[in-house]
């Protein structure tokens, strides 16, 4: 499938839902609505001042051409859109004023780009295009606003990754964490070790079910260094930083499968065909392991301009280390207490090498990570409890918050699992993602400054298609984007739900897949004198709801919802089901309504 740049060609603004005059995600830092509106037509002129301004004016004009068939000419004066480069502004900040028959967008670098994304979302109408008069002053709450894609477990094409980056950019997400190596596959070309992509990038089958079921279909793939460079350029143009991850010492069986000398036993092992934490990890007592990793990291560091290199670090069982003569000799030679300390030695040794190349490491939080000599320059990616983030911030380490309870997008989105595709487990609805607060009050205001930002993760154990990535990612990634960008005091879940329908309608019109949310009100049916009072709103603009009151299939037998209705409550309880159908024709799962009381 050929993907196009969403912020240029795909994310179309639509008529706004309800009474909300502006539907922006993420919510701006400051916004003042003014009376009136700006009419966008062929008579409007474009005026750009500064190199970045010219680039972003051209970006906006290409969007208008592709979406509306409207091409604006250069000019100035009244009835114009001005793009101004202001180098005094923060890099990601922008100011947007629509007033008096003019639009003025001012920013510096990424700020102008983000202002263009906001302009795109503000356009309403089809034949007659308008934008509301307003003033916006906007900048992000956090510097780090990321998504992680686990291509190590399942490979996805460069075209799809570009599409993924387009979606990130439109919602002002600025870090793509690229999980490139795993037990189940090695995905990046390393010229010194061609066996990694000739053999370690491929496996004979993939587990698709929670009970170990296999598809017996060969799977694999990798990214050449030229493809990596191309994707980095593509991301940079969209103000997205790509951070590569090379997992160690665990989650490394793909590399061990072609280089048995990296194992503690020295015996050949196979790429595993089942998911889970494996006991085969890199041998910490073998200097050949460090030579291998330094050679790999050298090529990775040369490829990626990011100052951060992610080196994994978590889920590394130490059973083989306890039995390995080389690892035990290392413990004695270095005066280490135990295998716990051996892992800290391993990671600190890698950190010193990465630092010698002018880079800093990021690591998943692992058991006892602060008991060794990990430097304060190391960044902690906190996926477990907040106790880790507290310890890290108090120690002086920067932290990226990515707790599994709030930001693991491979978790189920509904408690009715029979209506959902197979997932790894857990339950993570949109509301839980949105309501997450990264800065615990257990940290002082000074300590909270060590929280770099947030990241949502899409792990691929049970996600084996582009459409399923999209289904699991959206709209939850939009909630995470607002957490990363918008001020804490501006976050409000009911208001988010007011703004969401226009954005999801834009995705639907663009052909972008997402999980169709349950309609607003589905879980709060009121009961009054044994009568259910049902009021619903679709969370996609222009969608229709079809329902049944006897538990039958609403797809086949549903009545179109046209407003609040009442239905007697039988002795067996409420049995109302509904389905949401989008303007594109795509339908949701079947949702069973819930009451607010028993």
N, C-alpha and C positions, 0 to 999 in steps of 0.2 A: 504494500500500500504506500502511496506517495503522500507524505505529510507536508503541509504548508505551514508557514509561520502563523501561529494563532493570533499573535498580537497585530499582525499585518492583515491577515486574510480571514480569520475565523471567528473571533469572539465578538459577535454582533450585539449591539445594544438593542433592547426591545422595550415595548411599552411597559411601564412600571406597574407593579402589583399593589393593590390597595391604595392607601392615601399617601404613601411615602413618595415624595417628589424626587428623591435621589437614591439610587441603588448602587452603592460603591462597596466593594470588598477588595482589600481591607478598609475599614472605616478610617477616614483621615484624622490626623491629630487635632486640627481645628478647622471648622467649616461654618460659614455664615451664609444662609440662604437669603437672597435678595429678591425683590419683586421683578417680574418680567422674565424674558428669555431671549436667547440669541438664535436667530434664524440662520441656519447653515445652508448656503446655496452656492451656485457657480459664481455669483457676484462677489463672494468673500475673497479677500486677498491674503496671501501668506507672506509674512515678513520674518526673516531670521537674521539674528546678529550673533556671530561667533560660530566656530567650526562645529561644536556640539549642537548648537541651535539649528544650523543648516541640516545636519544629519537627522535630527529628530523631526524637523518640519517635513523633510522628505519622507520619513517613516509614516507620519500621520497622513500625508497626502496619498501615499500608496495604499494605506488602509481605506481611505475614502474612495479611491478609484476601484479597488477590488470589491468592496462591500456595497457601495452605493452607486458606482459608476460616475462619481463626482470628482472632477479634477480642478484643483484650485491653482490659480496663477499667482505669480509673485507680485507684490505691491505693498503699499502702506496706506496709512490714513484711517478714516472711519471704516467700519464694516470689514475688519481685518483680524487675523490671528497672528500674534507676535510671539516668536520664540526667542528668548534672550538668555545667553550664557552669562551667569553671574558667579565668578570664581570665588566670591566672598562667602557663598553659601556652602553649607556642609555637602559632602559628596552625594548623599542620597536624598537630600531635601529639595522640595520644589514649592513654588508659590503659583497659584492659579487664580486669576481674577476674570470673571465674565461679567461685564457691566458696560453700559453705555454704548452698545453696538460694537464692542471689541472683546477679544479674548487675549489675555496676556499670560504666557507661561514662562516662568523664570526658574532657572535651576543651574546646577553645576554637575556635568557628567551624568551619572545615573539618575540624578534628580529630574533632569529633563525627560529622560526615558520613562521614568515612573509617572511623570506628569502626563505623558502621551497615553499611558495605559488608563489613567483616570479620565482623560478626555474621551477615549473610546467608550468607556462605560457610561459616560454622561449623555451620549447621543440617544435621543428617542425619536420614534417615528420611522416611517418607511419612505413615503413619497415626499412629505414635508419633514425636514430634519430640524430639530431644535435641541438646545442645551439650556438648562436653567441658569439664570444669573446667580452668581455666588462668589464667595471668596474662600479659598482654601490655602492654609499653610500646613505643610505636611512633611513629616520625617519619621523614620522608624524608631520604635522603642528599643529594639535589639539590633546589633550589628550582624548577628548570625541568624539567618532564617532559612533552614535547610530541609531538603528531602533526601532520603537515602534509597537507592535502588540496588537490590541484591541480584546482580547479574552473575555472581559466582555460582549460585545454585541453579539459575535458569538464564540462558543467554537471550538477549534481545538485540534487535538490529540497530545500527546507527541511525537509520531513519526514524525508528520509534524513539530513540533517545533524544533526537532533536525535537520531535513532537513534545516529548515530556518536558524538555527545557523551555519550549514556547509557553506551555501552560504555567510553569513555574514563574517565568518572567512576568506574565500578565498579572499575576497575583502577588508580585513584588517579593517573591522568594529568591534568595541570592546565593545559595550554596547547594551544589549538587554533590552529595557524598556517593562516590562510585565504588561499591563493594565488589572488587575485581577477582578475588581469589577465595576459594572455599575447599572443603573436603570434596565437594561434588564437581569441581571444575576450576580450571585456571583460564582467565579470560584476556590477558594482556600479553602481547608479543614481547619477549625478552630475547634480544638478538644473541646474547651469549649462551642462552639455553634454549635452542629451538625445540627440544623435546617437550617443553612445557606446552607449546601450542600444537605440536604434531600429535601428541598423545594425551597429555594431561587435560586438554580442553574438551575431551570427548568421553562419553560413557555409554554403556549399552542399553540402559533403561532408566526410567525415572519413577520414583514412588509418587502416586497420585492420591492415595487414600490414607486415612488415619490408622489403618490396620496393616500397613505395609504393602498394599496392592501396587503392582507394577504395570506400566504400560508396554514394556518390552520394545520401545521405540528408541533407536539410537538418538542421542541428543548431544549437542555441543556447539562450539563456536568460540571465536576470540576476536579481539580488536587489534589490528595492525598498529604499529606506531604512527603510521601516516593517518590512519583513521582517528587515533587518539588526538593528534595535533589538529585535525580538522574539527573534531568535536570541541576541543578547547577554544579554538577560534570562534566557533559558533556560539559557545556559551559566553565568551568574553564580550561579544557584540551585544549580548543581552544582559550584561552586567551580572553574570553568574560565575562564581568561582567553583571549579571542579576540584574536589579533594579525593585523591585515590586512596584506596585501602588495600594493603597487602597483609593478610591475616597471619599471625604468629603468636605463640608457638603452636596453638591449637588451630583447628579448622584448616589444616594444611595437608591433608592426605592426597590431594591431587598432585602436589609437588613431590610428595614422598613416593607416589606410585611410579614415577619415572626415575627417581633418584633414591634408591633404598638406603644409601649411605647417610641420608638425613634422618633416618629412624634410629631408635635406640637399639633395635635388634640387628640392624643391617640387612634384614631380610626384605624381599619384595612384598609390597602390599598393593591392594587394588583400590581403585576409587569406589567408595561405598555407594550402594544403590538404595540405601535407606537413610532417612533424616535422623537427626539427633546429635548429641554431644559424643564424640568419639574419643577413645583412649589413646589413639595413635597420634602423638604430637611430636614436634621437632626435638631432636636430642640436644639438650642444653650442655652436654659434656663434650660434644664433638665440635672441634674448631671448624671443620668443613661446613657445618651448618651456618656459622657466622660468615664464612667466606661467600657461601651461596647467597645469603640474605643481603650482604653488602653489595654484591654484584647486581642483584635484582634491584635493590633500592637505588643504586647509582643510576641505572637506566631510567627508573621511574622518576627520580628527582630531576634528571635532565629533561624529561618530557613535560613535566607539570610545573607551571609557574607558581602554583600555590605555595605559600610559606609553610603550610601544614601537610604532613604525610601521616595518614592513619595507619597504625601498625597493629590493630586488633588488641590482643592481650587477654581476653576473657575466655571462659569455658575451656580451660586447659587442664584436664585431669592429670595428676602427677603420678599415677600408678606405675607407669613404665620407668619414670625417673627413679622411683624408690628401688627398682630392681636392676637399674642400669649401672654397670661398673664405671663407665665414663662419667655419668652424672654424679655418682657418689664421689668419684675422684675430684670432680670440680667443686663439690661442696667442701671437701676437706682442704683443697688447695686454696680456695678463696676464703676459708674460715667462716663459711655460712652455717646458719643454725639448722636448716632443714630444706626440704624441697620447696616450701613456701618462699623462703629466702632465695632459692635458686631461680625461681621465676622472676623475682625482682631484679636479680643480677642479670638475667637474660634481657629483660626489657630495658634496663638502664644501659647495658652495653649497646643495644640497638639505638637507644636515644642519643648516646654520645656520638655514634657514627652519623646519625641524621643531623645532629647539631653541627658536626664538622663540615657538613655540606651547606650550612647556612639555613637549615630548615628546623622546624619544631614538630614534635610528634603529637598526635592525638591518640588516645587509647580508650577502649571500653573499660569501664571500671571493673577491675579484677580483685579477687580476695587478697587483702593485705597489701594493696598497691602503695600505700603510704608508709609501709614499714621499712622500705628500702631507701635507696638514694635517688629516687625519682626527683628530677629537678622541678623547680617552680615554673619553668618554662613549658613543661608538659601540660597539655590540655586534656581534661578528663571528660569523656562522653558518658554521662550518667544515665544508665538505662534501668538501674534497679531502684532502691529506695533513696529518699532525699537525704538520708544520713551521709551518703557518699558526697553529695554536693556540698553539704554543710562542712564536712571534714576538709574537702578540697579548697573551698573558698576561705575557710579559716586558716588554711595552710599557705594560701597565696597562689593556688593554681586556678587558672580559668576553667570554667565548666560550661559544657553544652548540655542542656537538659533534653533528654529523650526517653522519659520513663515509659516502660512497657504498658503500664496501666492506663496511660493517656495518649500515647503517640505511636503505638505499634499498629499500623494500618492493615496488617494481615489478620487481625482479629475479627471475629464475627460482628456484624452490624445490627443484628437482631437476635433476640432471645428465641425466636421461632426458627430454629436452625434448619428445619425441613424446607424452609423457603429460601435458604441462602446457599451459595456454593460452598464446597468443602473448604474449611480453613483450619489453621493450626490450633484454634481454641480461643478462649477468652471471650469477652463481650465488650465492645467499644463503640457505643453509639455516638452519633454526631454531637449530642449535647455534652458528653463527657470530654471529647476532644476540645470543644469550644471553651468549656469552663475551666480548663487547666490553667493554673497560675504558676509560672516558673520560679518565682522568687518567694521562697518560704519565709514567713515572718520570723522564723528561728534564726535568720541571718540579720545582722545589722545592716543599715543602709549602705555603709562602707563595704561590707562583705558582699552585698548583693551586686556590687559593681563587677565582681568576678564572674557573674553569670553572663556569658557571651550571647546566649540566645537559646533557640529551640530547634528541634529537628524531629520530623515525623519519618518513620521507617517503613518500607515495604519489603518484607522478607518473602522469599519466593518458594518456600517448601511446597506450598500448594497453589501457587499462582503461576500458571504455565501458558498464558496467552496474553497478548496485548489488551484484549477486551477485559480480561479479568483484572489486570493491573489497574485499568481505568475504573472499573467497578469498585475495587477496594480503595482506591485513592480519593475519588471525588464523590461527594462534596467534602469529605473530612479534611482534605488538604487545605480547603478554603478556610476552614475553622482554624487550622494550625497557622495559616498565613496571617490571619487577623491577630492571633496571639503573639506572633512575632513582630508585627508592625504596629498595631494600634495601642494607644495608651491604656493602661490597666483600667483607669476610671471610665474609659469610653466603651469598654466591653459590656455587652448586654445581649444575652442569648435571644430573648423575644425579638429584639430589634434586628439581630442578625437574621432571624427567620423572615422578617419583613423584607430584607434586602436580597436574600438568597434566591427567590423565585425568578427574578429578572436575569440573574447571572446563570442559573441553570437553564433557563429558556435560551439564552445566548449559546450555551454549549450544545443544546439539543439542535438548534438551527445550524450550528457549525458541523454537526455530525460527531461531536465529541461525546463518547459514552460516559455514563456515571450511574451510580446507584440512585434510583428514583426514591426519594424519601417518603416515609409514611406521611399522609396529609396532616397538617396541623389540626389538633383536636382529636386525633385517633385514640389517644391514650387517656382522655379526660371526658368521657361521655357522662353526662349528668343523669341522675336518677331522681324521679319525682313521682311519688304515688304509683310505683310499679310501672312507670313509663320512662323509657330512655329518650333523652333529648339530645339529638346529635347535630353538631355543627362542625363542619369540616372546611378546610381550605387547602388546595393543592400547593405544594411548595415548588412548583414549576409553573411559571406564567403561561397561561393558555392551555394548561392541562385540564382534563376532565376526570371526574371521579364516578365510578360505577359501583353500586352496592346491592347487596341482598340482605334480607333480615331473617332468613331462615337457614343460614349456614350453607347455602348452595353456592356454586361457582359464580362469582360476579362477572367473570370474563364472558361466560356463556349466557347468563341469565340476569345480569345486573341492570338496575335502573339508574339512569343518569342523575347524579346529584345536582339539585338546582337551588338548594338552600336548606336551612335548618328543618329537620323533620323529627317527628315523634313516632315511636314504635312501642307497642305493649311489651312488657318484660315477662316472658314466660317463666314458668317454675324452674325450668332448666337453666335459666340465666340468659344473658345477652349473647346473641349468635349472629351479629352483624359483621359481614365481611365486605371489603372494598378493594378495588384495583384502580390505580392511577394510570391514565393513558396520555401520552405526550402528543403535541402537535405533529411530531414526526411519525407517529403511529406506534412507537415503542411503548410497552406496558410494564408496570412494576410487578413485583411479587404480589400475592394475595395477602392482605393485611386483615387481621381480626381486631375489631375495636375493643377497647378496654374501658371500664367504668372507673369513676373517681371514688366509688365506695362499693362495698359488697352488699 
